[in-house]
Amino acid sequence: TPGYQFKVVDAFSTNFHLPKSTLVMLVSAFATRDFTLAAYHHAIEERYRFFSFGDAMFVK
């Protein structure tokens, strides 16, 4: 629609999803694959909890 002002997000919070899930791909679409992999490697090393009742991250 001509003149429509689109709105986009530049940050979001999410939990650590299960590896190889489509939700990890969604995070990668916003934060790049390299950033997402680095965050997940850090989470695994530090024994963060995954899935619905686990730890969360803020992506900007």
C-alpha distance matrix in Angstrom:
0.0 3.8 6.3 5.7 9.3 10.2 13.8 16.4 20.1 22.9 25.7 26.8 30.1 31.4 34.7 36.6 35.7 38.2 38.6 37.0 34.5 30.9 30.3 32.0 29.6 26.7 28.5 29.1 25.4 25.0 28.5 29.7 32.5 35.3 34.5 34.2 37.5 39.2 38.2 39.4 42.7 43.3 42.7 45.1 47.7 47.6 47.6 44.4 43.6 40.8 38.7 37.8 40.7 41.0 40.1 36.6 35.0 32.5 30.3 28.8
3.8 0.0 3.8 5.6 9.0 10.8 14.6 17.4 21.1 23.5 26.7 28.2 31.7 33.3 36.8 38.6 38.0 40.6 40.8 39.4 37.1 33.4 32.7 34.2 31.7 28.8 30.3 30.7 27.0 26.4 29.6 30.8 33.7 36.3 35.5 35.6 38.9 40.4 39.5 41.0 44.1 44.6 44.2 46.8 49.2 49.0 49.4 46.2 45.7 43.0 41.1 40.3 43.0 43.2 42.0 38.4 36.5 33.7 31.4 29.5
6.3 3.8 0.0 3.8 6.3 9.3 12.7 15.8 19.4 21.7 24.9 26.7 30.2 32.1 35.8 37.8 37.5 40.4 40.8 39.6 37.3 33.8 32.6 34.0 31.8 28.8 29.8 30.4 26.9 25.7 28.8 30.3 33.5 35.8 34.6 34.9 38.4 39.6 38.5 40.3 43.4 43.6 43.2 46.0 48.3 47.8 48.3 45.1 44.7 42.3 40.5 39.6 42.0 42.1 40.7 37.0 35.0 32.0 29.9 27.7
5.7 5.6 3.8 0.0 3.8 6.1 9.5 12.8 16.4 19.0 22.0 23.4 26.9 28.7 32.3 34.4 34.1 37.0 37.5 36.5 34.0 30.5 29.2 30.8 28.8 25.6 26.7 27.6 24.1 22.9 26.1 27.9 31.0 33.4 32.1 32.1 35.6 36.9 35.6 37.3 40.5 40.7 40.1 42.9 45.3 44.8 45.1 41.8 41.2 38.8 36.9 35.9 38.4 38.6 37.3 33.6 31.8 28.9 26.9 25.1
9.3 9.0 6.3 3.8 0.0 3.8 6.5 9.9 13.3 15.8 18.8 20.5 24.0 26.2 29.8 32.0 32.0 35.1 35.7 34.9 32.6 29.3 27.7 28.9 27.2 23.9 24.5 25.5 22.2 20.5 23.5 25.6 28.8 31.0 29.4 29.6 33.3 34.2 32.9 34.8 37.9 37.9 37.4 40.3 42.5 41.9 42.4 39.1 38.8 36.5 34.9 33.9 36.2 36.1 34.6 30.9 28.9 25.8 23.9 21.8
10.2 10.8 9.3 6.1 3.8 0.0 3.8 6.7 10.3 13.0 15.9 17.5 21.0 22.9 26.5 28.6 28.4 31.5 32.0 31.2 28.8 25.5 23.9 25.2 23.4 20.1 20.9 21.8 18.5 17.0 20.1 22.1 25.3 27.6 26.1 26.1 29.7 30.9 29.5 31.3 34.4 34.5 34.0 36.9 39.2 38.7 39.1 35.8 35.4 33.1 31.5 30.6 33.1 32.9 31.5 27.8 25.8 22.9 20.8 19.0
13.8 14.6 12.7 9.5 6.5 3.8 0.0 3.8 7.0 9.9 12.5 14.0 17.5 19.7 23.4 25.6 25.8 29.0 29.7 29.3 27.0 23.9 21.9 23.1 21.7 18.2 18.5 19.9 17.0 14.9 17.8 20.3 23.6 25.7 23.8 23.7 27.4 28.4 26.7 28.5 31.8 31.6 31.0 34.0 36.2 35.5 35.9 32.6 32.3 30.1 28.6 27.7 29.9 29.7 28.1 24.4 22.4 19.4 17.6 15.9
16.4 17.4 15.8 12.8 9.9 6.7 3.8 0.0 3.8 6.6 9.3 11.0 14.7 16.7 20.4 22.4 22.7 25.9 26.4 26.1 23.9 21.0 18.9 19.7 18.4 15.0 15.0 16.3 13.5 11.1 14.1 16.6 19.9 22.0 20.0 20.0 23.7 24.6 23.1 24.9 28.1 28.0 27.5 30.4 32.6 32.0 32.6 29.3 29.2 27.0 25.8 25.2 27.4 26.9 25.2 21.5 19.3 16.3 14.1 12.5
20.1 21.1 19.4 16.4 13.3 10.3 7.0 3.8 0.0 3.8 5.7 7.4 11.1 13.5 17.2 19.3 20.0 23.4 24.0 24.2 22.1 19.7 17.0 17.6 16.9 13.5 12.7 14.5 12.4 9.4 11.8 14.9 18.1 19.9 17.5 17.4 21.2 21.8 20.0 21.9 25.2 24.8 24.2 27.3 29.4 28.6 29.2 25.9 25.9 24.0 22.9 22.4 24.3 23.6 21.7 17.9 15.6 12.6 10.6 9.2
22.9 23.5 21.7 19.0 15.8 13.0 9.9 6.6 3.8 0.0 3.8 7.1 10.8 13.5 17.0 18.7 19.9 23.2 23.5 23.9 22.4 20.3 17.6 17.4 16.9 14.0 12.2 13.4 12.0 8.4 9.7 13.0 16.4 17.6 15.0 15.5 19.3 19.4 17.7 20.2 23.1 22.5 22.4 25.6 27.3 26.6 27.6 24.5 25.0 23.5 23.0 22.9 24.6 23.3 20.9 17.1 14.2 10.9 8.5 6.0
25.7 26.7 24.9 22.0 18.8 15.9 12.5 9.3 5.7 3.8 0.0 3.8 7.2 10.1 13.6 15.5 17.1 20.6 21.2 22.2 20.6 18.9 15.8 15.5 15.9 13.0 10.7 12.6 12.1 8.4 9.1 12.8 15.8 16.8 13.7 13.8 17.5 17.5 15.3 17.6 20.7 19.8 19.3 22.6 24.4 23.4 24.3 21.1 21.5 20.2 19.9 19.7 21.1 19.7 17.2 13.4 10.6 7.3 5.4 4.2
26.8 28.2 26.7 23.4 20.5 17.5 14.0 11.0 7.4 7.1 3.8 0.0 3.8 6.7 10.3 12.7 14.2 17.9 19.0 20.2 18.2 16.8 13.4 13.6 14.5 11.5 9.3 12.3 12.2 9.1 10.0 13.7 16.0 17.4 14.3 13.3 17.0 17.3 14.5 16.3 19.6 18.8 17.6 20.9 23.0 21.8 22.2 18.8 18.7 17.2 16.5 16.0 17.5 16.5 14.3 10.5 8.5 5.8 5.4 6.6
30.1 31.7 30.2 26.9 24.0 21.0 17.5 14.7 11.1 10.8 7.2 3.8 0.0 3.8 7.1 9.9 11.9 15.7 17.3 19.0 17.1 16.4 12.7 12.9 14.8 12.2 9.8 13.1 13.9 11.4 11.5 15.1 16.7 17.8 14.6 13.0 16.3 16.5 13.2 14.5 17.9 16.9 15.1 18.4 20.6 19.0 19.1 15.5 15.3 14.0 13.5 12.9 13.9 12.8 10.7 6.9 5.6 4.3 6.0 8.7
31.4 33.3 32.1 28.7 26.2 22.9 19.7 16.7 13.5 13.5 10.1 6.7 3.8 0.0 3.8 6.7 8.3 12.0 13.9 15.8 13.7 13.4 9.6 10.1 12.5 10.4 8.3 11.9 13.3 11.6 11.8 14.9 15.6 17.1 14.2 11.8 14.7 15.5 12.2 12.5 16.1 15.6 13.3 16.1 18.8 17.6 17.1 13.5 12.6 10.8 9.9 9.6 11.2 10.2 8.8 5.5 5.6 6.6 7.9 11.3
34.7 36.8 35.8 32.3 29.8 26.5 23.4 20.4 17.2 17.0 13.6 10.3 7.1 3.8 0.0 3.8 5.9 9.4 11.9 14.3 12.5 13.3 9.8 9.9 13.2 12.0 10.0 13.2 15.3 14.3 13.9 16.4 16.4 17.6 15.0 12.1 14.2 15.0 11.5 10.9 14.4 14.0 11.0 13.4 16.4 15.0 13.9 10.3 9.0 7.1 6.5 6.8 8.1 6.6 5.8 3.9 6.0 8.7 10.4 14.1
36.6 38.6 37.8 34.4 32.0 28.6 25.6 22.4 19.3 18.7 15.5 12.7 9.9 6.7 3.8 0.0 3.8 6.7 8.6 11.5 10.5 12.1 9.1 8.1 11.8 11.7 9.6 12.1 14.9 14.5 13.4 15.2 14.4 15.4 13.2 10.0 11.3 12.4 9.2 7.6 11.1 11.2 8.2 10.1 13.4 12.7 11.5 8.4 7.4 4.9 5.7 8.0 9.4 6.9 6.3 5.8 7.1 10.4 11.4 15.2
35.7 38.0 37.5 34.1 32.0 28.4 25.8 22.7 20.0 19.9 17.1 14.2 11.9 8.3 5.9 3.8 0.0 3.8 6.3 8.6 7.0 8.9 6.4 6.1 9.8 10.2 9.2 11.6 14.2 14.6 14.3 15.5 14.3 16.0 14.6 11.0 12.0 14.0 11.5 9.3 12.7 13.8 11.0 11.9 15.5 15.5 13.8 11.2 9.4 5.8 4.9 7.6 10.2 8.8 9.5 9.2 10.5 13.2 13.6 17.2
38.2 40.6 40.4 37.0 35.1 31.5 29.0 25.9 23.4 23.2 20.6 17.9 15.7 12.0 9.4 6.7 3.8 0.0 3.8 6.5 5.8 9.0 8.0 7.4 10.8 12.2 11.8 13.4 16.1 17.2 16.7 17.3 15.3 16.9 16.2 12.5 12.4 14.9 13.0 9.9 12.6 14.4 11.7 11.3 15.2 15.8 13.6 11.8 9.9 6.3 5.8 9.3 11.7 10.4 11.8 12.3 13.7 16.7 16.9 20.5
38.6 40.8 40.8 37.5 35.7 32.0 29.7 26.4 24.0 23.5 21.2 19.0 17.3 13.9 11.9 8.6 6.3 3.8 0.0 3.8 5.5 8.8 8.8 6.8 9.6 12.0 11.6 12.0 15.1 16.7 15.7 15.5 12.8 14.4 14.4 10.8 9.9 12.8 11.9 8.5 10.7 13.3 11.5 10.6 14.2 15.7 14.1 13.0 12.0 9.0 9.5 13.0 15.2 13.4 14.1 14.4 14.9 17.7 17.3 20.6
37.0 39.4 39.6 36.5 34.9 31.2 29.3 26.1 24.2 23.9 22.2 20.2 19.0 15.8 14.3 11.5 8.6 6.5 3.8 0.0 3.8 6.7 8.3 6.7 8.0 11.1 11.7 11.5 14.0 16.4 16.0 15.2 12.4 14.6 15.4 11.9 11.1 14.6 14.2 11.3 13.3 16.3 14.9 14.1 17.5 19.3 17.8 16.8 15.7 12.4 12.2 15.3 18.0 16.6 17.4 17.3 17.5 19.8 18.7 21.8
34.5 37.1 37.3 34.0 32.6 28.8 27.0 23.9 22.1 22.4 20.6 18.2 17.1 13.7 12.5 10.5 7.0 5.8 5.5 3.8 0.0 3.8 5.3 5.5 7.0 9.1 10.4 11.2 13.1 15.3 15.7 15.6 13.5 16.3 16.4 12.7 13.0 16.3 15.3 12.7 15.5 17.9 16.0 15.8 19.5 20.6 18.9 17.1 15.5 11.9 10.5 13.0 16.2 15.4 16.5 16.0 16.5 18.6 17.8 20.9
30.9 33.4 33.8 30.5 29.3 25.5 23.9 21.0 19.7 20.3 18.9 16.8 16.4 13.4 13.3 12.1 8.9 9.0 8.8 6.7 3.8 0.0 3.8 5.4 5.0 6.4 8.9 9.8 10.7 13.2 14.3 14.3 12.9 16.2 16.3 12.9 14.0 17.4 16.4 14.5 17.6 19.8 18.2 18.6 22.1 23.1 21.7 19.6 18.1 14.4 12.7 14.5 17.9 17.4 18.2 16.9 17.0 18.3 17.0 19.7
30.3 32.7 32.6 29.2 27.7 23.9 21.9 18.9 17.0 17.6 15.8 13.4 12.7 9.6 9.8 9.1 6.4 8.0 8.8 8.3 5.3 3.8 0.0 3.8 5.2 4.9 6.4 8.6 9.8 11.3 12.4 13.3 12.5 15.5 14.8 11.3 13.1 16.0 14.3 12.8 16.3 18.0 16.0 17.1 20.6 21.0 19.8 17.2 15.8 12.2 10.4 11.8 15.2 14.6 15.0 13.3 13.5 14.8 13.8 16.7
32.0 34.2 34.0 30.8 28.9 25.2 23.1 19.7 17.6 17.4 15.5 13.6 12.9 10.1 9.9 8.1 6.1 7.4 6.8 6.7 5.5 5.4 3.8 0.0 3.8 5.3 5.2 6.3 8.7 10.3 10.3 10.7 9.3 12.0 11.5 7.9 9.3 12.4 11.1 9.6 12.9 14.8 13.4 14.4 17.7 18.5 17.7 15.5 14.8 11.5 10.9 13.2 16.0 14.6 14.4 12.8 12.3 13.9 12.5 15.5
29.6 31.7 31.8 28.8 27.2 23.4 21.7 18.4 16.9 16.9 15.9 14.5 14.8 12.5 13.2 11.8 9.8 10.8 9.6 8.0 7.0 5.0 5.2 3.8 0.0 3.8 5.4 4.9 6.2 9.0 9.7 9.3 8.2 11.7 11.9 8.9 10.5 13.9 13.3 12.3 15.3 17.5 16.6 17.6 20.7 21.8 21.2 19.1 18.6 15.3 14.5 16.5 19.6 18.3 17.9 16.1 15.0 15.8 13.7 16.0
26.7 28.8 28.8 25.6 23.9 20.1 18.2 15.0 13.5 14.0 13.0 11.5 12.2 10.4 12.0 11.7 10.2 12.2 12.0 11.1 9.1 6.4 4.9 5.3 3.8 0.0 3.8 5.4 5.1 6.9 8.8 9.7 10.0 13.4 12.7 10.0 12.7 15.4 14.2 13.8 17.2 18.7 17.6 19.2 22.3 22.8 22.3 19.7 19.0 15.8 14.5 15.7 18.8 17.9 17.4 14.9 13.8 13.9 11.8 13.9
28.5 30.3 29.8 26.7 24.5 20.9 18.5 15.0 12.7 12.2 10.7 9.3 9.8 8.3 10.0 9.6 9.2 11.8 11.6 11.7 10.4 8.9 6.4 5.2 5.4 3.8 0.0 3.8 5.4 5.4 6.0 7.8 8.4 11.0 9.5 7.0 10.2 12.3 10.7 11.0 14.5 15.5 14.6 16.7 19.5 19.8 19.7 17.1 16.9 14.2 13.7 15.1 17.6 16.1 14.9 12.2 10.5 10.6 8.4 10.8
29.1 30.7 30.4 27.6 25.5 21.8 19.9 16.3 14.5 13.4 12.6 12.3 13.1 11.9 13.2 12.1 11.6 13.4 12.0 11.5 11.2 9.8 8.6 6.3 4.9 5.4 3.8 0.0 3.8 5.3 5.0 4.7 4.9 8.1 7.7 5.8 8.5 11.0 10.7 11.1 13.9 15.5 15.4 17.1 19.6 20.6 20.9 18.7 19.0 16.4 16.4 18.3 20.8 18.9 17.6 15.1 13.0 13.1 10.2 11.9
25.4 27.0 26.9 24.1 22.2 18.5 17.0 13.5 12.4 12.0 12.1 12.2 13.9 13.3 15.3 14.9 14.2 16.1 15.1 14.0 13.1 10.7 9.8 8.7 6.2 5.1 5.4 3.8 0.0 3.8 5.9 5.9 7.5 10.8 10.5 9.3 12.2 14.5 14.2 14.8 17.7 19.1 19.0 20.8 23.3 24.1 24.4 22.1 22.1 19.3 18.8 20.2 22.9 21.5 20.2 17.4 15.2 14.6 11.4 12.2
25.0 26.4 25.7 22.9 20.5 17.0 14.9 11.1 9.4 8.4 8.4 9.1 11.4 11.6 14.3 14.5 14.6 17.2 16.7 16.4 15.3 13.2 11.3 10.3 9.0 6.9 5.4 5.3 3.8 0.0 3.8 6.0 8.8 11.2 9.7 9.2 12.8 14.2 13.3 14.8 17.8 18.5 18.4 20.8 23.0 23.3 23.9 21.3 21.6 19.3 18.9 19.9 22.3 20.7 18.9 15.7 13.1 11.6 8.2 8.6
28.5 29.6 28.8 26.1 23.5 20.1 17.8 14.1 11.8 9.7 9.1 10.0 11.5 11.8 13.9 13.4 14.3 16.7 15.7 16.0 15.7 14.3 12.4 10.3 9.7 8.8 6.0 5.0 5.9 3.8 0.0 3.8 6.8 8.2 6.1 6.4 9.9 10.8 10.2 12.2 14.8 15.3 15.7 18.2 20.1 20.5 21.5 19.2 20.1 18.2 18.6 20.0 22.0 19.8 17.6 14.7 11.6 10.5 6.9 7.5
29.7 30.8 30.3 27.9 25.6 22.1 20.3 16.6 14.9 13.0 12.8 13.7 15.1 14.9 16.4 15.2 15.5 17.3 15.5 15.2 15.6 14.3 13.3 10.7 9.3 9.7 7.8 4.7 5.9 6.0 3.8 0.0 3.8 5.6 5.5 6.3 8.7 10.2 10.9 12.5 14.4 15.7 16.7 18.5 20.3 21.4 22.5 20.7 21.7 19.6 20.2 22.2 24.3 22.0 20.0 17.5 14.6 14.0 10.5 11.0
32.5 33.7 33.5 31.0 28.8 25.3 23.6 19.9 18.1 16.4 15.8 16.0 16.7 15.6 16.4 14.4 14.3 15.3 12.8 12.4 13.5 12.9 12.5 9.3 8.2 10.0 8.4 4.9 7.5 8.8 6.8 3.8 0.0 3.8 5.6 5.2 6.1 8.6 9.9 10.6 12.1 14.2 15.2 16.4 18.3 19.9 20.8 19.4 20.4 18.2 19.0 21.5 23.6 21.2 19.6 17.7 15.3 15.6 12.6 13.9
35.3 36.3 35.8 33.4 31.0 27.6 25.7 22.0 19.9 17.6 16.8 17.4 17.8 17.1 17.6 15.4 16.0 16.9 14.4 14.6 16.3 16.2 15.5 12.0 11.7 13.4 11.0 8.1 10.8 11.2 8.2 5.6 3.8 0.0 3.8 5.5 5.2 6.1 8.6 9.9 10.5 12.3 14.2 15.4 16.5 18.3 19.8 18.8 20.5 18.9 20.4 23.1 24.7 21.8 19.9 18.1 15.5 15.8 13.1 14.1
34.5 35.5 34.6 32.1 29.4 26.1 23.8 20.0 17.5 15.0 13.7 14.3 14.6 14.2 15.0 13.2 14.6 16.2 14.4 15.4 16.4 16.3 14.8 11.5 11.9 12.7 9.5 7.7 10.5 9.7 6.1 5.5 5.6 3.8 0.0 3.8 5.5 5.1 6.1 8.6 9.9 10.6 12.2 14.3 15.4 16.5 18.1 16.7 18.5 17.2 18.7 21.0 22.4 19.5 17.1 15.1 12.1 12.2 9.6 10.7
34.2 35.6 34.9 32.1 29.6 26.1 23.7 20.0 17.4 15.5 13.8 13.3 13.0 11.8 12.1 10.0 11.0 12.5 10.8 11.9 12.7 12.9 11.3 7.9 8.9 10.0 7.0 5.8 9.3 9.2 6.4 6.3 5.2 5.5 3.8 0.0 3.8 5.4 5.1 6.2 8.6 9.9 10.5 12.3 14.3 15.3 16.2 14.5 15.7 14.0 15.3 17.7 19.3 16.6 14.7 12.9 10.5 11.5 9.4 11.6
37.5 38.9 38.4 35.6 33.3 29.7 27.4 23.7 21.2 19.3 17.5 17.0 16.3 14.7 14.2 11.3 12.0 12.4 9.9 11.1 13.0 14.0 13.1 9.3 10.5 12.7 10.2 8.5 12.2 12.8 9.9 8.7 6.1 5.2 5.5 3.8 0.0 3.8 5.4 5.1 6.1 8.5 9.7 10.5 12.2 14.1 15.0 14.2 15.7 14.2 16.0 19.1 20.5 17.5 15.9 14.9 13.1 14.6 12.9 15.2
39.2 40.4 39.6 36.9 34.2 30.9 28.4 24.6 21.8 19.4 17.5 17.3 16.5 15.5 15.0 12.4 14.0 14.9 12.8 14.6 16.3 17.4 16.0 12.4 13.9 15.4 12.3 11.0 14.5 14.2 10.8 10.2 8.6 6.1 5.1 5.4 3.8 0.0 3.8 5.5 5.1 6.2 8.6 9.9 10.6 12.2 14.1 13.5 15.8 15.1 17.5 20.3 21.2 17.8 15.6 14.7 12.5 13.9 12.5 14.5
38.2 39.5 38.5 35.6 32.9 29.5 26.7 23.1 20.0 17.7 15.3 14.5 13.2 12.2 11.5 9.2 11.5 13.0 11.9 14.2 15.3 16.4 14.3 11.1 13.3 14.2 10.7 10.7 14.2 13.3 10.2 10.9 9.9 8.6 6.1 5.1 5.4 3.8 0.0 3.8 5.5 5.2 6.1 8.7 10.0 10.6 12.1 10.6 12.8 12.2 14.6 17.1 17.8 14.4 12.0 10.9 8.8 10.6 10.0 12.6
39.4 41.0 40.3 37.3 34.8 31.3 28.5 24.9 21.9 20.2 17.6 16.3 14.5 12.5 10.9 7.6 9.3 9.9 8.5 11.3 12.7 14.5 12.8 9.6 12.3 13.8 11.0 11.1 14.8 14.8 12.2 12.5 10.6 9.9 8.6 6.2 5.1 5.5 3.8 0.0 3.8 5.3 4.9 6.1 8.6 9.8 10.2 9.1 10.7 9.7 12.3 15.3 16.2 12.9 11.3 11.1 10.2 12.8 12.5 15.6
42.7 44.1 43.4 40.5 37.9 34.4 31.8 28.1 25.2 23.1 20.7 19.6 17.9 16.1 14.4 11.1 12.7 12.6 10.7 13.3 15.5 17.6 16.3 12.9 15.3 17.2 14.5 13.9 17.7 17.8 14.8 14.4 12.1 10.5 9.9 8.6 6.1 5.1 5.5 3.8 0.0 3.8 5.4 5.2 6.2 8.6 9.8 10.1 12.4 12.2 15.2 18.5 18.9 15.4 13.8 14.2 13.2 15.8 15.4 18.1
43.3 44.6 43.6 40.7 37.9 34.5 31.6 28.0 24.8 22.5 19.8 18.8 16.9 15.6 14.0 11.2 13.8 14.4 13.3 16.3 17.9 19.8 18.0 14.8 17.5 18.7 15.5 15.5 19.1 18.5 15.3 15.7 14.2 12.3 10.6 9.9 8.5 6.2 5.2 5.3 3.8 0.0 3.8 5.5 5.1 6.1 8.4 8.5 11.6 12.3 15.6 18.4 18.2 14.5 12.3 12.7 11.6 14.1 14.4 17.0
42.7 44.2 43.2 40.1 37.4 34.0 31.0 27.5 24.2 22.4 19.3 17.6 15.1 13.3 11.0 8.2 11.0 11.7 11.5 14.9 16.0 18.2 16.0 13.4 16.6 17.6 14.6 15.4 19.0 18.4 15.7 16.7 15.2 14.2 12.2 10.5 9.7 8.6 6.1 4.9 5.4 3.8 0.0 3.8 5.5 5.2 5.9 5.0 7.9 8.7 12.1 14.9 14.5 10.8 8.9 9.9 9.8 13.1 14.0 17.2
45.1 46.8 46.0 42.9 40.3 36.9 34.0 30.4 27.3 25.6 22.6 20.9 18.4 16.1 13.4 10.1 11.9 11.3 10.6 14.1 15.8 18.6 17.1 14.4 17.6 19.2 16.7 17.1 20.8 20.8 18.2 18.5 16.4 15.4 14.3 12.3 10.5 9.9 8.7 6.1 5.2 5.5 3.8 0.0 3.8 5.5 5.0 6.1 8.4 9.1 12.7 15.9 15.6 12.1 11.3 13.0 13.3 16.7 17.4 20.6
47.7 49.2 48.3 45.3 42.5 39.2 36.2 32.6 29.4 27.3 24.4 23.0 20.6 18.8 16.4 13.4 15.5 15.2 14.2 17.5 19.5 22.1 20.6 17.7 20.7 22.3 19.5 19.6 23.3 23.0 20.1 20.3 18.3 16.5 15.4 14.3 12.2 10.6 10.0 8.6 6.2 5.1 5.5 3.8 0.0 3.8 5.5 7.9 11.0 12.5 16.2 19.2 18.5 14.8 13.5 15.2 15.2 18.2 19.0 21.9
47.6 49.0 47.8 44.8 41.9 38.7 35.5 32.0 28.6 26.6 23.4 21.8 19.0 17.6 15.0 12.7 15.5 15.8 15.7 19.3 20.6 23.1 21.0 18.5 21.8 22.8 19.8 20.6 24.1 23.3 20.5 21.4 19.9 18.3 16.5 15.3 14.1 12.2 10.6 9.8 8.6 6.1 5.2 5.5 3.8 0.0 3.8 5.7 9.3 11.7 15.4 17.9 16.5 12.8 11.1 13.2 13.5 16.7 18.1 21.0
47.6 49.4 48.3 45.1 42.4 39.1 35.9 32.6 29.2 27.6 24.3 22.2 19.1 17.1 13.9 11.5 13.8 13.6 14.1 17.8 18.9 21.7 19.8 17.7 21.2 22.3 19.7 20.9 24.4 23.9 21.5 22.5 20.8 19.8 18.1 16.2 15.0 14.1 12.1 10.2 9.8 8.4 5.9 5.0 5.5 3.8 0.0 3.8 6.4 9.1 12.9 15.4 13.9 10.5 9.9 12.7 14.0 17.5 19.2 22.5
44.4 46.2 45.1 41.8 39.1 35.8 32.6 29.3 25.9 24.5 21.1 18.8 15.5 13.5 10.3 8.4 11.2 11.8 13.0 16.8 17.1 19.6 17.2 15.5 19.1 19.7 17.1 18.7 22.1 21.3 19.2 20.7 19.4 18.8 16.7 14.5 14.2 13.5 10.6 9.1 10.1 8.5 5.0 6.1 7.9 5.7 3.8 0.0 3.8 6.5 10.1 12.3 10.9 7.2 6.1 8.9 10.6 14.2 16.2 19.7
43.6 45.7 44.7 41.2 38.8 35.4 32.3 29.2 25.9 25.0 21.5 18.7 15.3 12.6 9.0 7.4 9.4 9.9 12.0 15.7 15.5 18.1 15.8 14.8 18.6 19.0 16.9 19.0 22.1 21.6 20.1 21.7 20.4 20.5 18.5 15.7 15.7 15.8 12.8 10.7 12.4 11.6 7.9 8.4 11.0 9.3 6.4 3.8 0.0 3.8 7.0 9.1 7.6 4.3 5.3 8.6 11.3 15.1 17.2 20.8
40.8 43.0 42.3 38.8 36.5 33.1 30.1 27.0 24.0 23.5 20.2 17.2 14.0 10.8 7.1 4.9 5.8 6.3 9.0 12.4 11.9 14.4 12.2 11.5 15.3 15.8 14.2 16.4 19.3 19.3 18.2 19.6 18.2 18.9 17.2 14.0 14.2 15.1 12.2 9.7 12.2 12.3 8.7 9.1 12.5 11.7 9.1 6.5 3.8 0.0 3.8 6.9 7.2 4.6 6.3 8.4 10.9 14.5 16.1 19.8
38.7 41.1 40.5 36.9 34.9 31.5 28.6 25.8 22.9 23.0 19.9 16.5 13.5 9.9 6.5 5.7 4.9 5.8 9.5 12.2 10.5 12.7 10.4 10.9 14.5 14.5 13.7 16.4 18.8 18.9 18.6 20.2 19.0 20.4 18.7 15.3 16.0 17.5 14.6 12.3 15.2 15.6 12.1 12.7 16.2 15.4 12.9 10.1 7.0 3.8 0.0 3.8 5.8 5.4 8.0 9.1 11.9 15.1 16.5 20.3
37.8 40.3 39.6 35.9 33.9 30.6 27.7 25.2 22.4 22.9 19.7 16.0 12.9 9.6 6.8 8.0 7.6 9.3 13.0 15.3 13.0 14.5 11.8 13.2 16.5 15.7 15.1 18.3 20.2 19.9 20.0 22.2 21.5 23.1 21.0 17.7 19.1 20.3 17.1 15.3 18.5 18.4 14.9 15.9 19.2 17.9 15.4 12.3 9.1 6.9 3.8 0.0 3.8 5.7 8.4 9.3 12.5 15.2 17.1 20.7
40.7 43.0 42.0 38.4 36.2 33.1 29.9 27.4 24.3 24.6 21.1 17.5 13.9 11.2 8.1 9.4 10.2 11.7 15.2 18.0 16.2 17.9 15.2 16.0 19.6 18.8 17.6 20.8 22.9 22.3 22.0 24.3 23.6 24.7 22.4 19.3 20.5 21.2 17.8 16.2 18.9 18.2 14.5 15.6 18.5 16.5 13.9 10.9 7.6 7.2 5.8 3.8 0.0 3.8 7.0 9.0 12.7 15.7 18.2 21.8
41.0 43.2 42.1 38.6 36.1 32.9 29.7 26.9 23.6 23.3 19.7 16.5 12.8 10.2 6.6 6.9 8.8 10.4 13.4 16.6 15.4 17.4 14.6 14.6 18.3 17.9 16.1 18.9 21.5 20.7 19.8 22.0 21.2 21.8 19.5 16.6 17.5 17.8 14.4 12.9 15.4 14.5 10.8 12.1 14.8 12.8 10.5 7.2 4.3 4.6 5.4 5.7 3.8 0.0 3.8 6.7 10.2 13.6 16.1 19.8
40.1 42.0 40.7 37.3 34.6 31.5 28.1 25.2 21.7 20.9 17.2 14.3 10.7 8.8 5.8 6.3 9.5 11.8 14.1 17.4 16.5 18.2 15.0 14.4 17.9 17.4 14.9 17.6 20.2 18.9 17.6 20.0 19.6 19.9 17.1 14.7 15.9 15.6 12.0 11.3 13.8 12.3 8.9 11.3 13.5 11.1 9.9 6.1 5.3 6.3 8.0 8.4 7.0 3.8 0.0 3.8 7.0 10.5 13.3 16.8
36.6 38.4 37.0 33.6 30.9 27.8 24.4 21.5 17.9 17.1 13.4 10.5 6.9 5.5 3.9 5.8 9.2 12.3 14.4 17.3 16.0 16.9 13.3 12.8 16.1 14.9 12.2 15.1 17.4 15.7 14.7 17.5 17.7 18.1 15.1 12.9 14.9 14.7 10.9 11.1 14.2 12.7 9.9 13.0 15.2 13.2 12.7 8.9 8.6 8.4 9.1 9.3 9.0 6.7 3.8 0.0 3.8 7.0 9.8 13.3
35.0 36.5 35.0 31.8 28.9 25.8 22.4 19.3 15.6 14.2 10.6 8.5 5.6 5.6 6.0 7.1 10.5 13.7 14.9 17.5 16.5 17.0 13.5 12.3 15.0 13.8 10.5 13.0 15.2 13.1 11.6 14.6 15.3 15.5 12.1 10.5 13.1 12.5 8.8 10.2 13.2 11.6 9.8 13.3 15.2 13.5 14.0 10.6 11.3 10.9 11.9 12.5 12.7 10.2 7.0 3.8 0.0 3.8 6.3 9.8
32.5 33.7 32.0 28.9 25.8 22.9 19.4 16.3 12.6 10.9 7.3 5.8 4.3 6.6 8.7 10.4 13.2 16.7 17.7 19.8 18.6 18.3 14.8 13.9 15.8 13.9 10.6 13.1 14.6 11.6 10.5 14.0 15.6 15.8 12.2 11.5 14.6 13.9 10.6 12.8 15.8 14.1 13.1 16.7 18.2 16.7 17.5 14.2 15.1 14.5 15.1 15.2 15.7 13.6 10.5 7.0 3.8 0.0 3.8 6.6
30.3 31.4 29.9 26.9 23.9 20.8 17.6 14.1 10.6 8.5 5.4 5.4 6.0 7.9 10.4 11.4 13.6 16.9 17.3 18.7 17.8 17.0 13.8 12.5 13.7 11.8 8.4 10.2 11.4 8.2 6.9 10.5 12.6 13.1 9.6 9.4 12.9 12.5 10.0 12.5 15.4 14.4 14.0 17.4 19.0 18.1 19.2 16.2 17.2 16.1 16.5 17.1 18.2 16.1 13.3 9.8 6.3 3.8 0.0 3.8
28.8 29.5 27.7 25.1 21.8 19.0 15.9 12.5 9.2 6.0 4.2 6.6 8.7 11.3 14.1 15.2 17.2 20.5 20.6 21.8 20.9 19.7 16.7 15.5 16.0 13.9 10.8 11.9 12.2 8.6 7.5 11.0 13.9 14.1 10.7 11.6 15.2 14.5 12.6 15.6 18.1 17.0 17.2 20.6 21.9 21.0 22.5 19.7 20.8 19.8 20.3 20.7 21.8 19.8 16.8 13.3 9.8 6.6 3.8 0.0
